[in-house]
Amino acid sequence: MNYKKIFLITFILVSLLASNNFAQTRISSPYSRYGLGDLQNNKYMRNISMGGVSYGFRSPNSVNYANPASYTAFDTTSFVFETGVNSSFVQLTTTDLSQKSNYTSLSYLVFGFPVTKWWGASMGLLPYSSMGYKISSYETLADIGKTKYLYEGSGGLNQFYIGNAFKVKNLSFGFNTTFVFGSLDKMRTVTFPDSLTFLSLHLKNSTLVNDFIFTYGFQYQKSLKKDLKVVFGIVYNASSRLHAKQDSLAYRFFSSTTGDEIIKDTLVNNDNIKGNVKLPMGLGGGFTIGKKDSWLVGIDFQSQNWEKYSSFGEKDSLKNSWMTSFGSEFTPKNNGTSGYFSKVHYRLGARYNQTYLQLNNNKIDEYAVSVGFGLPLKRSKTTLNFGFELGQRGTTDNNLIKERFGRIVFSLSVYEFWFIKRRFD
């Protein structure tokens, strides 16, 4: 009996049962107020250290769910399991204020395995978007006095996927069938600190999403001279109409001396309003070139038509987005006679993202640089991956907010031989 396999299966099941941790991902970003929230970087931890390069990346030792065509890279006797943890540190800055926050969350749970020599499969759970903000502003109105506006948001969307890939000679084709689920909660409160007679107003809107999206991927690999290999990849995210339900609540209230709300009357109370959220199509491509167990360099580009986004028939002020990434990996000398640090995988990358936000006539751009390394375990293909990313999003121009962020990522990539018939037990 292989206790390693039993332990691994148990760990996966327990982790999936604890999947609500994804929905409770805590973030602190005023930019998560728009659209579906703060879209999570759909890259696995190893490639975050390489700027997110993944469309032309394929490896038998890790699960590249960003391009489902890569599943055909799994060895015919292997089983690969990966999980990751992300710790983020954020500094929010305006022209005269500054605030710091941090959070740690489980990033993903995925595994992959071969079905035949030409068919690979994968499945996993990871976040799709996160929402978390608390913004207040004040205004002085004639005959009313000081007025306070409070905007709050929480929640997020998760995704569970099952993917398959098929290989014909040097060409691979794959697809992910992904179930997106979760809720986005937005609240607005208007109070009058200088008045005891005006009623305050509270509005809450919750959107619950449950539906499928589909992602298709292609990869073409070609061997060159001097043991070099180049891989070209394309990924297409199909546009989707996600079935959704919306709850709306609005009421007026007084604030007691202890700060509690005393509800005066309810203005709106609508539950289970059915509608849909329209996700736009996206397209990405890239390539990698390198020498096995030695070095790798890659470039990615992706775009998504967010101007076509709508929620319950209402369009948000979103713009089309695009991102480009560059990354590399270097292993000094990966053989049985070299020292341990010569077998470590060293990674470097950078990315630039023009997000789907344009506020106060300013495009909200994001850029980051990253470094990382992979530590192989002795007598095993299992690897511990560490990565560090530093970046910035937004600007303080036109009363906007600048985000400076740092991320520490950790992942464990477990490689096991599962499909070998043992002669001795």
N, C-alpha and C positions, 0 to 999 in steps of 0.2 A: 504493500500500500504506500502510495506517495503522499506523505503528509504535507509536503510543500504545496501540492496541487489543492488539497483540501483546504489548507489555510488560505490560499489565494482566492479560491472560490468564495469562501466564507467572508473574506475581507471585502470582496466586490459586492456581495449581496448586502452586507451590513452598511456599506458606504452608500449604495443606491437607496436603501431605506432611509438614510439620513440626508436625502437629496434636498430637503427643504433648506439646508444651509445655503444653497445657491440662491434661492429666492430672497434670503435675508442678507445678501451681500450688502455691506454697509459702505456707502461712498459719500463723499461730501463735495459735490460739484454743482454749481448753479447752472452749468450748461446741460445737465441731465434733465432739466425742466422741459426740454423740447422734444418733439417726436416720440420715439420709443424709449427715450432716456439715453444714457451713455452706452453706446454700442461697445460691446466687449471685443477685444482683439481676438479674432478667431484663429489664433495660432497656438501651437503647443509650445511648452516651455523651452525646449531645446532651440527652436528657431526664433524665439523672441530675442535671444542673445545674438542672433544673426540679422537683426533688423526686421524679422518677420518673414524672411524669404522662405517660400514653401511650395509655390506652384510647380516648380521644376525639381523639387526635392523628393527623393525616394530612398528608403533605407529599410533593411530587414530587421533592424533593432529598435525601431520606434514607429509610432502610429501618426501618420501625417493626415489628419482628418480634413485639413484645409483643401486638399485635392484628393478626392476618393479614388482616382486612378492609381495612386501610389500603393494601394493595398496589394497589388500583385507582386510587390517587392518582398513580401514575407517568405522566409524559407519554408520548404515543404514539411519540416519537422518542428516548426517553432510555434510558440504562443507568446504574444507580447502584451504586457499590461503596463499602463502608465497612470500616474496620479500626480497632481501638482498643487503647490500652495503659493499664494501671491500675497506679499506684504507691500502696501503702498503708503507713501508719505507725500502729503499735498500741502502746499502753501498758497493760499488765495490772497491776492493783492489788488487793492484799488489805488487811486491816487493818494489816499490818506489813511487807509486801514490795511491791516494784515491779519490773517488767521491761519493756524496750522491744524492739521488733522492727520490721522493715520488709521488704517484698518488692515486686517488680515483675513483672508478667505480661502476656502478650498476652490481650486480653479477648474479641475476637470477630472473625470474618471473614464478612461477609455481602454479598450483592448482590441487586438487584431490577431487573425490567424489565417492560414491557408486552408482552402477547401480542396483544391486540386493544384496541379502545377501551373494552371492557367487561370485560376479563380481564387481571389482573396476576399476576405470579409472583415468588417470592423463594426463595433457599436460602442456607444459611450454617452455620457451626460456632461454637459457644460453650460455655462451661462450664455445667454444671447444679449441681454441688455440689463442695465442697472439704473435705478433712479434713487437719488438721495440728495435733497437740498433743503435749506431753510433760509429764506431771504426776507428781510423786512425793510420797509421804506416809510418815510413820513412826508406829509403834505399839510400845509395850513390853508384851510378853506374859509372863505368869507361867511360869517354868521354861524359857522360850525366850530371853527378852531382847529386844533391839531388832530390830524387823522393818521392812523397807523394802518399800513397794509402788510400782511404777513402771508408769504407763499411757502408752502411745504409740499414735499413729494417723497414717496418711498416706494419700495417694491422692485420688481424686475421680471424679466422673462427668461425662462430656461429652455434648453433644447436637448432632446434625447434622439439620437440618430441610430439608424442601422444602415450600413453601407456595403456595397459589393463592387468588385472590380474584375475585369476580364482582360486577358492578354492574348494578342495574336502577334507572334514574332516580336518586333520592337515597339509595337503600339499597344497601349493600355487604355481602356475606357472604364469609368466607374461612376457611381451615383450614390448619393446619400438621401435617404428618406428620413426627414427630420420632423419630429413632433414638437411644436413650440407651445409652451404653456406658462402661465403665471399671471400676475396682476400688477397694474400700475395705478397708484393712488396719488391724487393731486388734491390739495386743499388750499383755500383762500379765506382769509379772515380780515374783516374791516372793523376796527374799533376806534373809539373817540375818547382818548385819555383825558381831555379837558372838559368833558360833559358827563353829567349824571342822568340826563334825560334821553339822549339819543340811544337807540337800540343798536347793538353790534350785529354784524352779519357774518355767518359762517357758511361756506359752500364746499362740498366734498364731491369728487367725481372719481369713481373706481372703474377701471376697464379690465375685464377678465378675458384672456385670450387662450384658445385651445384649437389648434389646427396644424396642418402639415405644410411643409415647404420642401422643395426639391433642389438639389445641387448636382451638377454634372461636371465631370472632369476628364481630361485627356492628358496623356503623357506619351512622348516619343523619345526613345533613347538611342543613341548611336555611339559606337566605339570609334575612337580616333587613334592616331599613331601615338606611340610612347605610353600606352596603357591609359590614355585619357578617355573620358566618357562625358558626353554632353546630353542633357535631358531638357526637353522643351515641354512646357505644361500650359494648359488652358483650363479655366474654371468658369462655369456659367451658372449663376443663381437665377432661377426662373422667377418671374413676377408671380405674386400670390395674393389671394384674397382670404385673409384669416377670419374665420368665424369668431365673433366676440360678443360679450354681454357688458352692459354698462349700468352702473347704479349711480344715481344722482340724489343728493340731499342738500337742502338749503334751509336754514332757520335763522331766526333772530333771537338774540339773547341779551341778558344783563350780566355783568360781572359782579360777583359778590366781593365782600371785603377780603375774603380768603383766596380769591382768584378763581373760584369755581364758576361754571357757566349755569345761569338760570334761564332755561329756554322759555321764551315768550310765545312764539308761534312757529309753525313749520310752513315754509313757502313752497318747497318742492320735495317730493319723496317718491322717486321712480326707481323701481327695481327690475332687473333682468330685461332691460331694453336691448333687443337683438340688433346686431349690425355687423359690420366687417371692418377690418383694418387692411388696407391695400399696401403691400410691400412691393417696391419697384425691382426691376431686373438689375443684375449686376454682372460685370464681366471682368476677368482678370487673366493675366498671362505672365510668364517669366521663364527663365532658364537657369540651369546650373551647369558648371563645367568643373571637372576635377579629376583627381587620381585616387583610386580606392585606398582607404586607410592612410591617406597622406594629406591631401588638401582639397578644398572645395570653395568655389566662388559663385555667387548667384545674384540675380536682379529680378524684382517683381514689379508689376504695375497693375492696379485695379481701379475700377470706377463703378459708381452706382447712381442710377437716375432718380434721386430722392425728390425731385420736383413732381414726380408722379405719386408721391405718398399721400394718403388720406386716411382719416379715422372717422368712422360713422358719417361719411360724406363730406367731412370738413377737411380742408387742406391746411397744413401748417406752413410756416414761412421757411421751409427747408429748400436747400439748393443741392444741385448735383455735387457729389463728392468724388475725390480721387486720392490715391496714395501710391507712392513709389518707395521701394525698399532695396537696400543693398546689404549683403552679408557675406561672411567668409568663415571658414573653419580650417584649422591647421593641426595636424598630429605629427609631432617631430619624428618619431620612429616607433611604429607599432609592430613590434615583433617580440618573440619570446626571450631574447637575450638582452634587450634594452632595459634601462631603468624605468621605474614606475612613472616618473614625471615626463618621460619621453612618450608615454602612451596616453597621456591626458589630451583631451580634445580642447583646443583653445579657439574661442569664437569672438567675432567682432562684427558690429553692424550699425546701420543708421536708417532712419525712415523719415519721410515728410508726408503729412496728411492735410489736405484741404478738406475740412469736415463739412457736414451738411448744414452748418449754421452760418448765417450772415445776419448780424445784429448791429443796429445803429450805423448801417452802411459800412460795416467792417466785416470782412471774411474772417472766420475763426479758424486759424491754422494751428497745426500741431506738428512738432518735430521732436525727435529723440535720438540719442546714441546709446549703444548697448555693448556690453562685454559679458563673457561668460566662459564656463569651462565644464567639461564632462569628465567625471572621475569613474573609470572602469573598476569594477570589483574583480579581485583576483580569481583566476580560473573560472570566469563567467563572462557573459556578454551583457550582464546587467550593469546599468550606469546610473550614477547620481549626477544630476545636472543642476548647476547653479548659474544664475544670471543676474545682471544689474542693468537697469535702464534709467537714464536721466533725460528729462524733457520739459517742454513748455507748451501750453495751449492758451490761446487768447491774447488780449492786450488790455492795457489800462486806458487806451484812447476812447474818447466819447463815452465816458462813464462806464466802461466795461471792466471785466475782471480778468486778471492774468493768473493762470495756474502754473506753478512750477511743481513738478512731481518727480518722485524717485520710486523705483520699484525693485524689490528683491524677490526673485522667483526661484523656486526649488521644485524639482520633479524627480521621481524615481521611475526609471524605465526597466521593468523586469522582463528578462528574456529567459524562457524555459523551453526545454525539449519535451513536447507533449505527445508526439505521434510516432515514437520509436518503440517497437515491441522489444521488451527486455528478455534476454535469454536467462538471466539470473536475477533473483529478487533478494 
